[in-house]
């Protein structure tokens, strides 16, 4: 009798779980750029310099709400600083600055997600410069088995200015708890084999 009641309760619980709609929750995943496969290329009238990208960032997204954002962006370019033109809406006067920070050049923390799915996220930043429509920043992320491919582009808001082309790969950084579990599992297997 007792087993029958437990079986019925278990079946009802399983039925409730099965019939409940799946609901996504907000997720934040840390990533690290693969230096040899991550580049920022400048195109323009002065040649085509290319910069390597290294560093980490966190990507936060919520599939239910259809939003995504970059957090904790610590990404640098090498071998040197990159010159970029400052839009007149962001600075008291137009001009040229230089930095080795990808977050500054691509305004990563300011990008707005316009399409969010479990396969791809598209970001956009409308700089609202009618004279320079190509200065709007576009960035896309495509997920591939624990890693991502990030592509993006925009042109500096000036005549005959640089165009910035981003093509980068980043891998997911394992959580510390995952690393501890993997190490403990390795030790158990090693101990068992001895």
NORTATA-V616745 format. One record per residue. N is the residue number from 0. PHI is phi in whole degrees, 0 to 359 (999 if undefined). PSI is psi in whole degrees, -180 to 180 (NA if undefined). BURIAL is 1 if it has 9 or more other C-alpha atoms within 8 Angstrom, else 0. Layout:
n=N phi=PHI psi=PSI burial=BURIAL
n=N phi=PHI psi=PSI burial=BURIAL
//
This chain:
n=0 phi=999 psi=-45 burial=0
n=1 phi=296 psi=-42 burial=0
n=2 phi=297 psi=-37 burial=0
n=3 phi=296 psi=-42 burial=0
n=4 phi=294 psi=-43 burial=0
n=5 phi=297 psi=-41 burial=0
n=6 phi=296 psi=-42 burial=0
n=7 phi=295 psi=-44 burial=0
n=8 phi=298 psi=-42 burial=0
n=9 phi=297 psi=-43 burial=0
n=10 phi=296 psi=-40 burial=0
n=11 phi=294 psi=-40 burial=0
n=12 phi=297 psi=-45 burial=0
n=13 phi=297 psi=-40 burial=0
n=14 phi=296 psi=-41 burial=0
n=15 phi=297 psi=-43 burial=0
n=16 phi=295 psi=-40 burial=0
n=17 phi=291 psi=-37 burial=0
n=18 phi=274 psi=-15 burial=0
n=19 phi=288 psi=135 burial=0
n=20 phi=293 psi=140 burial=0
n=21 phi=290 psi=139 burial=0
n=22 phi=230 psi=126 burial=0
n=23 phi=283 psi=153 burial=0
n=24 phi=239 psi=158 burial=0
n=25 phi=299 psi=140 burial=0
n=26 phi=231 psi=139 burial=0
n=27 phi=234 psi=123 burial=0
n=28 phi=236 psi=127 burial=1
n=29 phi=277 psi=141 burial=1
n=30 phi=229 psi=157 burial=1
n=31 phi=231 psi=133 burial=1
n=32 phi=291 psi=143 burial=1
n=33 phi=272 psi=109 burial=1
n=34 phi=302 psi=-44 burial=1
n=35 phi=290 psi=-15 burial=0
n=36 phi=243 psi=12 burial=0
n=37 phi=234 psi=121 burial=1
n=38 phi=218 psi=149 burial=1
n=39 phi=245 psi=121 burial=1
n=40 phi=248 psi=134 burial=1
n=41 phi=258 psi=132 burial=1
n=42 phi=240 psi=144 burial=1
n=43 phi=171 psi=-167 burial=1
n=44 phi=285 psi=-13 burial=0
n=45 phi=259 psi=14 burial=0
n=46 phi=114 psi=-169 burial=0
n=47 phi=227 psi=76 burial=0
n=48 phi=289 psi=149 burial=0
n=49 phi=232 psi=140 burial=0
n=50 phi=238 psi=141 burial=1
n=51 phi=278 psi=150 burial=1
n=52 phi=243 psi=133 burial=1
n=53 phi=216 psi=152 burial=1
n=54 phi=135 psi=-171 burial=1
n=55 phi=230 psi=160 burial=1
n=56 phi=202 psi=163 burial=1
n=57 phi=245 psi=139 burial=1
n=58 phi=248 psi=121 burial=1
n=59 phi=251 psi=135 burial=1
n=60 phi=207 psi=155 burial=1
n=61 phi=227 psi=110 burial=1
n=62 phi=293 psi=-34 burial=1
n=63 phi=296 psi=-45 burial=0
n=64 phi=275 psi=-16 burial=0
n=65 phi=70 psi=38 burial=1
n=66 phi=234 psi=153 burial=1
n=67 phi=209 psi=156 burial=1
n=68 phi=202 psi=162 burial=1
n=69 phi=261 psi=139 burial=1
n=70 phi=227 psi=160 burial=1
n=71 phi=46 psi=52 burial=0
n=72 phi=277 psi=117 burial=1
n=73 phi=227 psi=77 burial=1
n=74 phi=233 psi=128 burial=1
n=75 phi=239 psi=160 burial=1
n=76 phi=248 psi=145 burial=1
n=77 phi=227 psi=151 burial=1
n=78 phi=264 psi=-9 burial=0
n=79 phi=210 psi=179 burial=0
n=80 phi=292 psi=152 burial=1
n=81 phi=253 psi=133 burial=0
n=82 phi=278 psi=140 burial=0
n=83 phi=216 psi=149 burial=1
n=84 phi=272 psi=134 burial=1
n=85 phi=271 psi=124 burial=1
n=86 phi=296 psi=144 burial=1
n=87 phi=296 psi=-17 burial=1
n=88 phi=280 psi=-19 burial=0
n=89 phi=261 psi=-7 burial=0
n=90 phi=216 psi=149 burial=0
n=91 phi=305 psi=-30 burial=0
n=92 phi=211 psi=152 burial=0
n=93 phi=298 psi=153 burial=1
n=94 phi=180 psi=-174 burial=0
n=95 phi=239 psi=132 burial=0
n=96 phi=240 psi=174 burial=0
n=97 phi=221 psi=149 burial=0
n=98 phi=202 psi=163 burial=1
n=99 phi=245 psi=19 burial=1
n=100 phi=257 psi=115 burial=1
n=101 phi=296 psi=-33 burial=1
n=102 phi=299 psi=-39 burial=1
n=103 phi=290 psi=-46 burial=0
n=104 phi=294 psi=-46 burial=0
n=105 phi=263 psi=6 burial=0
n=106 phi=47 psi=47 burial=1
n=107 phi=302 psi=-40 burial=1
n=108 phi=286 psi=-15 burial=1
n=109 phi=264 psi=-12 burial=0
n=110 phi=298 psi=143 burial=1
n=111 phi=253 psi=133 burial=1
n=112 phi=284 psi=133 burial=1
n=113 phi=246 psi=-17 burial=1
n=114 phi=209 psi=124 burial=1
n=115 phi=230 psi=122 burial=1
n=116 phi=219 psi=177 burial=0
n=117 phi=283 psi=-4 burial=0
n=118 phi=250 psi=-30 burial=0
n=119 phi=206 psi=145 burial=1
n=120 phi=231 psi=130 burial=1
n=121 phi=249 psi=134 burial=1
n=122 phi=242 psi=156 burial=1
n=123 phi=208 psi=142 burial=1
n=124 phi=229 psi=111 burial=1
n=125 phi=275 psi=112 burial=0
n=126 phi=276 psi=-8 burial=0
n=127 phi=55 psi=51 burial=0
n=128 phi=243 psi=92 burial=0
n=129 phi=305 psi=-32 burial=0
n=130 phi=287 psi=-22 burial=0
n=131 phi=227 psi=71 burial=0
n=132 phi=297 psi=-25 burial=0
n=133 phi=282 psi=-2 burial=1
n=134 phi=280 psi=-9 burial=1
n=135 phi=294 psi=134 burial=1
n=136 phi=271 psi=131 burial=1
n=137 phi=238 psi=134 burial=1
n=138 phi=216 psi=135 burial=1
n=139 phi=232 psi=145 burial=1
n=140 phi=236 psi=130 burial=1
n=141 phi=242 psi=127 burial=1
n=142 phi=274 psi=137 burial=1
n=143 phi=217 psi=101 burial=0
n=144 phi=43 psi=66 burial=0
n=145 phi=78 psi=4 burial=0
n=146 phi=226 psi=177 burial=1
n=147 phi=215 psi=154 burial=1
n=148 phi=249 psi=124 burial=1
n=149 phi=248 psi=123 burial=1
n=150 phi=233 psi=148 burial=1
n=151 phi=194 psi=165 burial=1
n=152 phi=197 psi=157 burial=1
n=153 phi=190 psi=166 burial=1
n=154 phi=248 psi=146 burial=1
n=155 phi=295 psi=146 burial=1
n=156 phi=280 psi=68 burial=1
n=157 phi=203 psi=160 burial=0
n=158 phi=287 psi=137 burial=0
n=159 phi=53 psi=42 burial=0
n=160 phi=263 psi=173 burial=1
n=161 phi=294 psi=151 burial=1
n=162 phi=248 psi=141 burial=1
n=163 phi=248 psi=124 burial=1
n=164 phi=239 psi=119 burial=1
n=165 phi=253 psi=130 burial=1
n=166 phi=217 psi=109 burial=1
n=167 phi=219 psi=153 burial=1
n=168 phi=239 psi=138 burial=1
n=169 phi=225 psi=146 burial=1
n=170 phi=248 psi=149 burial=1
n=171 phi=292 psi=135 burial=1
n=172 phi=271 psi=122 burial=0
n=173 phi=296 psi=144 burial=0
n=174 phi=293 psi=149 burial=0
n=175 phi=304 psi=-36 burial=0
n=176 phi=295 psi=-38 burial=0
n=177 phi=296 psi=-42 burial=0
n=178 phi=297 psi=-43 burial=1
n=179 phi=298 psi=-42 burial=0
n=180 phi=295 psi=-43 burial=0
n=181 phi=296 psi=-41 burial=0
n=182 phi=294 psi=-44 burial=0
n=183 phi=297 psi=-41 burial=0
n=184 phi=298 psi=-41 burial=0
n=185 phi=297 psi=-41 burial=0
n=186 phi=294 psi=-40 burial=0
n=187 phi=296 psi=-42 burial=0
n=188 phi=295 psi=-42 burial=0
n=189 phi=296 psi=-44 burial=0
n=190 phi=297 psi=-39 burial=0
n=191 phi=294 psi=-36 burial=0
n=192 phi=285 psi=-19 burial=0
n=193 phi=281 psi=NA burial=0
//
